[in-house]
Amino acid sequence: MSEQCLIEVRVYGKPDALETPSPAEFDLLASVLPELILLMQQMEAAEA
């Protein structure tokens, strides 16, 4: 039996303005992405 893991990351902007994320939002995203990428690589290796 195989398991499938779906990780979805959504970045929502403010509907009334086109503005870039704040530095705090960038820091949060930057702190999470490497862990998500590593997790996906580990899952792919486990399936191989």
N, CA, C, O and CB atoms as a CASP TS submission, in Angstrom:
PFRMAT TS
TARGET T0000
AUTHOR 0000-0000-0000
METHOD Language model
MODEL 1
PARENT N/A
ATOM      1  N   MET     1       0.852  -1.185   0.000  1.00  0.00           N
ATOM      2  CA  MET     1       0.000   0.000   0.000  1.00  0.00           C
ATOM      3  C   MET     1       0.891   1.241   0.000  1.00  0.00           C
ATOM      4  O   MET     1       1.811   1.356   0.811  1.00  0.00           O
ATOM      5  CB  MET     1      -0.966   0.003   1.232  1.00  0.00           C
ATOM      6  N   SER     2       0.615   2.149  -0.900  1.00  0.00           N
ATOM      7  CA  SER     2       1.429   3.358  -0.985  1.00  0.00           C
ATOM      8  C   SER     2       0.657   4.542  -0.425  1.00  0.00           C
ATOM      9  O   SER     2      -0.565   4.635  -0.537  1.00  0.00           O
ATOM     10  CB  SER     2       1.854   3.633  -2.442  1.00  0.00           C
ATOM     11  N   GLU     3       1.412   5.431   0.177  1.00  0.00           N
ATOM     12  CA  GLU     3       0.804   6.640   0.716  1.00  0.00           C
ATOM     13  C   GLU     3       1.134   7.808  -0.183  1.00  0.00           C
ATOM     14  O   GLU     3       2.205   7.858  -0.788  1.00  0.00           O
ATOM     15  CB  GLU     3       1.279   6.910   2.155  1.00  0.00           C
ATOM     16  N   GLN     4       0.225   8.730  -0.265  1.00  0.00           N
ATOM     17  CA  GLN     4       0.479   9.937  -1.040  1.00  0.00           C
ATOM     18  C   GLN     4       0.310  11.130  -0.117  1.00  0.00           C
ATOM     19  O   GLN     4      -0.677  11.247   0.609  1.00  0.00           O
ATOM     20  CB  GLN     4      -0.474  10.039  -2.276  1.00  0.00           C
ATOM     21  N   CYS     5       1.285  12.000  -0.163  1.00  0.00           N
ATOM     22  CA  CYS     5       1.238  13.196   0.677  1.00  0.00           C
ATOM     23  C   CYS     5       1.172  14.419  -0.219  1.00  0.00           C
ATOM     24  O   CYS     5       2.010  14.588  -1.104  1.00  0.00           O
ATOM     25  CB  CYS     5       2.469  13.272   1.627  1.00  0.00           C
ATOM     26  N   LEU     6       0.199  15.258   0.000  1.00  0.00           N
ATOM     27  CA  LEU     6       0.049  16.475  -0.787  1.00  0.00           C
ATOM     28  C   LEU     6       0.290  17.670   0.119  1.00  0.00           C
ATOM     29  O   LEU     6      -0.407  17.873   1.113  1.00  0.00           O
ATOM     30  CB  LEU     6      -1.357  16.553  -1.447  1.00  0.00           C
ATOM     31  N   ILE     7       1.292  18.452  -0.247  1.00  0.00           N
ATOM     32  CA  ILE     7       1.591  19.662   0.513  1.00  0.00           C
ATOM     33  C   ILE     7       1.284  20.848  -0.376  1.00  0.00           C
ATOM     34  O   ILE     7       1.842  20.986  -1.464  1.00  0.00           O
ATOM     35  CB  ILE     7       3.079  19.688   1.002  1.00  0.00           C
ATOM     36  N   GLU     8       0.410  21.688   0.088  1.00  0.00           N
ATOM     37  CA  GLU     8       0.013  22.840  -0.712  1.00  0.00           C
ATOM     38  C   GLU     8       0.372  24.111   0.037  1.00  0.00           C
ATOM     39  O   GLU     8      -0.001  24.300   1.195  1.00  0.00           O
ATOM     40  CB  GLU     8      -1.502  22.801  -1.036  1.00  0.00           C
ATOM     41  N   VAL     9       1.100  24.974  -0.648  1.00  0.00           N
ATOM     42  CA  VAL     9       1.478  26.244  -0.047  1.00  0.00           C
ATOM     43  C   VAL     9       0.828  27.350  -0.853  1.00  0.00           C
ATOM     44  O   VAL     9       1.046  27.461  -2.059  1.00  0.00           O
ATOM     45  CB  VAL     9       3.027  26.419   0.005  1.00  0.00           C
ATOM     46  N   ARG    10       0.042  28.153  -0.195  1.00  0.00           N
ATOM     47  CA  ARG    10      -0.624  29.256  -0.880  1.00  0.00           C
ATOM     48  C   ARG    10      -0.170  30.565  -0.260  1.00  0.00           C
ATOM     49  O   ARG    10      -0.078  30.702   0.960  1.00  0.00           O
ATOM     50  CB  ARG    10      -2.168  29.116  -0.805  1.00  0.00           C
ATOM     51  N   VAL    11       0.106  31.508  -1.121  1.00  0.00           N
ATOM     52  CA  VAL    11       0.464  32.845  -0.650  1.00  0.00           C
ATOM     53  C   VAL    11      -0.637  33.786  -1.118  1.00  0.00           C
ATOM     54  O   VAL    11      -0.829  33.993  -2.316  1.00  0.00           O
ATOM     55  CB  VAL    11       1.885  33.299  -1.185  1.00  0.00           C
ATOM     56  N   TYR    12      -1.347  34.345  -0.168  1.00  0.00           N
ATOM     57  CA  TYR    12      -2.464  35.213  -0.500  1.00  0.00           C
ATOM     58  C   TYR    12      -2.041  36.676  -0.423  1.00  0.00           C
ATOM     59  O   TYR    12      -1.438  37.110   0.559  1.00  0.00           O
ATOM     60  CB  TYR    12      -3.650  34.947   0.435  1.00  0.00           C
ATOM     61  N   GLY    13      -2.360  37.414  -1.449  1.00  0.00           N
ATOM     62  CA  GLY    13      -2.102  38.853  -1.434  1.00  0.00           C
ATOM     63  C   GLY    13      -3.345  39.578  -0.958  1.00  0.00           C
ATOM     64  O   GLY    13      -4.418  38.989  -0.823  1.00  0.00           O
ATOM     65  N   LYS    14      -3.186  40.833  -0.713  1.00  0.00           N
ATOM     66  CA  LYS    14      -4.345  41.624  -0.320  1.00  0.00           C
ATOM     67  C   LYS    14      -5.148  41.932  -1.585  1.00  0.00           C
ATOM     68  O   LYS    14      -4.582  42.386  -2.579  1.00  0.00           O
ATOM     69  CB  LYS    14      -3.915  42.946   0.424  1.00  0.00           C
ATOM     70  N   PRO    15      -6.451  41.691  -1.558  1.00  0.00           N
ATOM     71  CA  PRO    15      -7.246  41.817  -2.786  1.00  0.00           C
ATOM     72  C   PRO    15      -7.307  43.231  -3.355  1.00  0.00           C
ATOM     73  O   PRO    15      -7.538  43.408  -4.551  1.00  0.00           O
ATOM     74  CB  PRO    15      -8.635  41.345  -2.525  1.00  0.00           C
ATOM     75  N   ASP    16      -7.103  44.230  -2.515  1.00  0.00           N
ATOM     76  CA  ASP    16      -7.257  45.600  -2.994  1.00  0.00           C
ATOM     77  C   ASP    16      -5.931  46.272  -3.345  1.00  0.00           C
ATOM     78  O   ASP    16      -5.912  47.448  -3.707  1.00  0.00           O
ATOM     79  CB  ASP    16      -7.968  46.418  -1.958  1.00  0.00           C
ATOM     80  N   ALA    17      -4.828  45.539  -3.240  1.00  0.00           N
ATOM     81  CA  ALA    17      -3.536  46.172  -3.524  1.00  0.00           C
ATOM     82  C   ALA    17      -2.528  45.134  -3.995  1.00  0.00           C
ATOM     83  O   ALA    17      -2.518  43.996  -3.527  1.00  0.00           O
ATOM     84  CB  ALA    17      -3.002  46.905  -2.278  1.00  0.00           C
ATOM     85  N   LEU    18      -1.688  45.547  -4.925  1.00  0.00           N
ATOM     86  CA  LEU    18      -0.597  44.688  -5.358  1.00  0.00           C
ATOM     87  C   LEU    18       0.642  45.107  -4.580  1.00  0.00           C
ATOM     88  O   LEU    18       1.381  45.997  -5.000  1.00  0.00           O
ATOM     89  CB  LEU    18      -0.363  44.781  -6.911  1.00  0.00           C
ATOM     90  N   GLU    19       0.859  44.464  -3.454  1.00  0.00           N
ATOM     91  CA  GLU    19       2.031  44.826  -2.674  1.00  0.00           C
ATOM     92  C   GLU    19       2.837  43.578  -2.347  1.00  0.00           C
ATOM     93  O   GLU    19       2.296  42.476  -2.266  1.00  0.00           O
ATOM     94  CB  GLU    19       1.625  45.564  -1.385  1.00  0.00           C
ATOM     95  N   THR    20       4.114  43.766  -2.165  1.00  0.00           N
ATOM     96  CA  THR    20       4.985  42.634  -1.882  1.00  0.00           C
ATOM     97  C   THR    20       4.816  42.210  -0.433  1.00  0.00           C
ATOM     98  O   THR    20       4.431  43.016   0.414  1.00  0.00           O
ATOM     99  CB  THR    20       6.457  42.985  -2.177  1.00  0.00           C
ATOM    100  N   PRO    21       5.104  40.947  -0.146  1.00  0.00           N
ATOM    101  CA  PRO    21       5.014  40.491   1.246  1.00  0.00           C
ATOM    102  C   PRO    21       5.965  41.277   2.143  1.00  0.00           C
ATOM    103  O   PRO    21       6.996  41.779   1.693  1.00  0.00           O
ATOM    104  CB  PRO    21       5.326  38.987   1.340  1.00  0.00           C
ATOM    105  N   SER    22       5.605  41.373   3.399  1.00  0.00           N
ATOM    106  CA  SER    22       6.453  42.085   4.355  1.00  0.00           C
ATOM    107  C   SER    22       7.714  41.261   4.622  1.00  0.00           C
ATOM    108  O   SER    22       7.745  40.066   4.329  1.00  0.00           O
ATOM    109  CB  SER    22       5.684  42.364   5.684  1.00  0.00           C
ATOM    110  N   PRO    23       8.746  41.888   5.172  1.00  0.00           N
ATOM    111  CA  PRO    23       9.955  41.119   5.516  1.00  0.00           C
ATOM    112  C   PRO    23       9.655  39.941   6.443  1.00  0.00           C
ATOM    113  O   PRO    23      10.274  38.884   6.317  1.00  0.00           O
ATOM    114  CB  PRO    23      10.983  42.032   6.175  1.00  0.00           C
ATOM    115  N   ALA    24       8.722  40.112   7.362  1.00  0.00           N
ATOM    116  CA  ALA    24       8.375  39.015   8.267  1.00  0.00           C
ATOM    117  C   ALA    24       7.757  37.851   7.495  1.00  0.00           C
ATOM    118  O   ALA    24       8.027  36.689   7.797  1.00  0.00           O
ATOM    119  CB  ALA    24       7.403  39.505   9.358  1.00  0.00           C
ATOM    120  N   GLU    25       6.931  38.161   6.502  1.00  0.00           N
ATOM    121  CA  GLU    25       6.323  37.105   5.687  1.00  0.00           C
ATOM    122  C   GLU    25       7.377  36.386   4.855  1.00  0.00           C
ATOM    123  O   GLU    25       7.328  35.165   4.709  1.00  0.00           O
ATOM    124  CB  GLU    25       5.236  37.690   4.771  1.00  0.00           C
ATOM    125  N   PHE    26       8.335  37.143   4.305  1.00  0.00           N
ATOM    126  CA  PHE    26       9.423  36.522   3.561  1.00  0.00           C
ATOM    127  C   PHE    26      10.244  35.608   4.463  1.00  0.00           C
ATOM    128  O   PHE    26      10.615  34.506   4.059  1.00  0.00           O
ATOM    129  CB  PHE    26      10.321  37.591   2.932  1.00  0.00           C
ATOM    130  N   ASP    27      10.528  36.060   5.683  1.00  0.00           N
ATOM    131  CA  ASP    27      11.307  35.251   6.620  1.00  0.00           C
ATOM    132  C   ASP    27      10.582  33.958   6.950  1.00  0.00           C
ATOM    133  O   ASP    27      11.203  32.897   7.020  1.00  0.00           O
ATOM    134  CB  ASP    27      11.591  36.036   7.903  1.00  0.00           C
ATOM    135  N   LEU    28       9.281  34.037   7.152  1.00  0.00           N
ATOM    136  CA  LEU    28       8.500  32.842   7.455  1.00  0.00           C
ATOM    137  C   LEU    28       8.543  31.860   6.294  1.00  0.00           C
ATOM    138  O   LEU    28       8.773  30.667   6.494  1.00  0.00           O
ATOM    139  CB  LEU    28       7.052  33.215   7.776  1.00  0.00           C
ATOM    140  N   LEU    29       8.324  32.358   5.085  1.00  0.00           N
ATOM    141  CA  LEU    29       8.350  31.502   3.905  1.00  0.00           C
ATOM    142  C   LEU    29       9.730  30.880   3.715  1.00  0.00           C
ATOM    143  O   LEU    29       9.840  29.690   3.421  1.00  0.00           O
ATOM    144  CB  LEU    29       7.952  32.297   2.659  1.00  0.00           C
ATOM    145  N   ALA    30      10.773  31.676   3.881  1.00  0.00           N
ATOM    146  CA  ALA    30      12.137  31.184   3.711  1.00  0.00           C
ATOM    147  C   ALA    30      12.492  30.132   4.758  1.00  0.00           C
ATOM    148  O   ALA    30      13.299  29.243   4.488  1.00  0.00           O
ATOM    149  CB  ALA    30      13.125  32.341   3.782  1.00  0.00           C
ATOM    150  N   SER    31      11.906  30.220   5.939  1.00  0.00           N
ATOM    151  CA  SER    31      12.216  29.254   6.990  1.00  0.00           C
ATOM    152  C   SER    31      11.500  27.923   6.764  1.00  0.00           C
ATOM    153  O   SER    31      11.957  26.882   7.237  1.00  0.00           O
ATOM    154  CB  SER    31      11.836  29.823   8.353  1.00  0.00           C
ATOM    155  N   VAL    32      10.388  27.955   6.049  1.00  0.00           N
ATOM    156  CA  VAL    32       9.585  26.743   5.850  1.00  0.00           C
ATOM    157  C   VAL    32       9.952  25.993   4.568  1.00  0.00           C
ATOM    158  O   VAL    32       9.962  24.763   4.552  1.00  0.00           O
ATOM    159  CB  VAL    32       8.113  27.101   5.821  1.00  0.00           C
ATOM    160  N   LEU    33      10.254  26.728   3.496  1.00  0.00           N
ATOM    161  CA  LEU    33      10.491  26.080   2.207  1.00  0.00           C
ATOM    162  C   LEU    33      11.590  25.026   2.205  1.00  0.00           C
ATOM    163  O   LEU    33      11.369  23.944   1.661  1.00  0.00           O
ATOM    164  CB  LEU    33      10.823  27.108   1.208  1.00  0.00           C
ATOM    165  N   PRO    34      12.769  25.283   2.786  1.00  0.00           N
ATOM    166  CA  PRO    34      13.813  24.245   2.747  1.00  0.00           C
ATOM    167  C   PRO    34      13.370  22.938   3.400  1.00  0.00           C
ATOM    168  O   PRO    34      13.722  21.857   2.928  1.00  0.00           O
ATOM    169  CB  PRO    34      15.071  24.750   3.434  1.00  0.00           C
ATOM    170  N   GLU    35      12.600  23.032   4.485  1.00  0.00           N
ATOM    171  CA  GLU    35      12.122  21.825   5.146  1.00  0.00           C
ATOM    172  C   GLU    35      11.128  21.076   4.266  1.00  0.00           C
ATOM    173  O   GLU    35      11.147  19.846   4.224  1.00  0.00           O
ATOM    174  CB  GLU    35      11.479  22.173   6.488  1.00  0.00           C
ATOM    175  N   LEU    36      10.263  21.799   3.564  1.00  0.00           N
ATOM    176  CA  LEU    36       9.308  21.156   2.664  1.00  0.00           C
ATOM    177  C   LEU    36      10.027  20.457   1.515  1.00  0.00           C
ATOM    178  O   LEU    36       9.674  19.337   1.143  1.00  0.00           O
ATOM    179  CB  LEU    36       8.313  22.185   2.117  1.00  0.00           C
ATOM    180  N   ILE    37      11.038  21.125   0.953  1.00  0.00           N
ATOM    181  CA  ILE    37      11.790  20.535  -0.155  1.00  0.00           C
ATOM    182  C   ILE    37      12.505  19.274   0.318  1.00  0.00           C
ATOM    183  O   ILE    37      12.492  18.258  -0.377  1.00  0.00           O
ATOM    184  CB  ILE    37      12.808  21.550  -0.732  1.00  0.00           C
ATOM    185  N   LEU    38      13.126  19.330   1.492  1.00  0.00           N
ATOM    186  CA  LEU    38      13.820  18.167   2.032  1.00  0.00           C
ATOM    187  C   LEU    38      12.842  17.020   2.268  1.00  0.00           C
ATOM    188  O   LEU    38      13.154  15.868   1.966  1.00  0.00           O
ATOM    189  CB  LEU    38      14.544  18.530   3.337  1.00  0.00           C
ATOM    190  N   LEU    39      11.678  17.322   2.799  1.00  0.00           N
ATOM    191  CA  LEU    39      10.673  16.298   3.047  1.00  0.00           C
ATOM    192  C   LEU    39      10.239  15.633   1.745  1.00  0.00           C
ATOM    193  O   LEU    39      10.108  14.410   1.685  1.00  0.00           O
ATOM    194  CB  LEU    39       9.465  16.901   3.762  1.00  0.00           C
ATOM    195  N   MET    40      10.016  16.431   0.704  1.00  0.00           N
ATOM    196  CA  MET    40       9.605  15.871  -0.586  1.00  0.00           C
ATOM    197  C   MET    40      10.704  14.989  -1.171  1.00  0.00           C
ATOM    198  O   MET    40      10.415  13.940  -1.746  1.00  0.00           O
ATOM    199  CB  MET    40       9.251  16.997  -1.574  1.00  0.00           C
ATOM    200  N   GLN    41      11.967  15.407  -1.027  1.00  0.00           N
ATOM    201  CA  GLN    41      13.080  14.601  -1.530  1.00  0.00           C
ATOM    202  C   GLN    41      13.160  13.273  -0.789  1.00  0.00           C
ATOM    203  O   GLN    41      13.409  12.236  -1.403  1.00  0.00           O
ATOM    204  CB  GLN    41      14.405  15.364  -1.392  1.00  0.00           C
ATOM    205  N   GLN    42      12.951  13.297   0.514  1.00  0.00           N
ATOM    206  CA  GLN    42      12.990  12.070   1.304  1.00  0.00           C
ATOM    207  C   GLN    42      11.861  11.131   0.894  1.00  0.00           C
ATOM    208  O   GLN    42      12.057   9.917   0.823  1.00  0.00           O
ATOM    209  CB  GLN    42      12.896  12.391   2.803  1.00  0.00           C
ATOM    210  N   MET    43      10.681  11.686   0.625  1.00  0.00           N
ATOM    211  CA  MET    43       9.553  10.858   0.206  1.00  0.00           C
ATOM    212  C   MET    43       9.821  10.228  -1.152  1.00  0.00           C
ATOM    213  O   MET    43       9.512   9.055  -1.362  1.00  0.00           O
ATOM    214  CB  MET    43       8.266  11.687   0.160  1.00  0.00           C
ATOM    215  N   GLU    44      10.395  10.995  -2.079  1.00  0.00           N
ATOM    216  CA  GLU    44      10.712  10.461  -3.397  1.00  0.00           C
ATOM    217  C   GLU    44      11.744   9.349  -3.287  1.00  0.00           C
ATOM    218  O   GLU    44      11.632   8.336  -3.977  1.00  0.00           O
ATOM    219  CB  GLU    44      11.222  11.572  -4.321  1.00  0.00           C
ATOM    220  N   ALA    45      12.743   9.521  -2.434  1.00  0.00           N
ATOM    221  CA  ALA    45      13.779   8.511  -2.253  1.00  0.00           C
ATOM    222  C   ALA    45      13.186   7.241  -1.647  1.00  0.00           C
ATOM    223  O   ALA    45      13.600   6.135  -1.996  1.00  0.00           O
ATOM    224  CB  ALA    45      14.911   9.052  -1.361  1.00  0.00           C
ATOM    225  N   ALA    46      12.229   7.391  -0.753  1.00  0.00           N
ATOM    226  CA  ALA    46      11.606   6.233  -0.118  1.00  0.00           C
ATOM    227  C   ALA    46      10.773   5.439  -1.115  1.00  0.00           C
ATOM    228  O   ALA    46      10.646   4.221  -0.989  1.00  0.00           O
ATOM    229  CB  ALA    46      10.735   6.676   1.057  1.00  0.00           C
ATOM    230  N   GLU    47      10.208   6.118  -2.101  1.00  0.00           N
ATOM    231  CA  GLU    47       9.387   5.438  -3.103  1.00  0.00           C
ATOM    232  C   GLU    47      10.237   4.713  -4.138  1.00  0.00           C
ATOM    233  O   GLU    47       9.770   3.759  -4.761  1.00  0.00           O
ATOM    234  CB  GLU    47       8.474   6.435  -3.797  1.00  0.00           C
ATOM    235  N   ALA    48      11.471   5.149  -4.329  1.00  0.00           N
ATOM    236  CA  ALA    48      12.336   4.566  -5.359  1.00  0.00           C
ATOM    237  C   ALA    48      12.845   3.195  -4.943  1.00  0.00           C
ATOM    238  O   ALA    48      13.587   2.559  -5.691  1.00  0.00           O
ATOM    239  CB  ALA    48      13.516   5.491  -5.652  1.00  0.00           C
TER
END
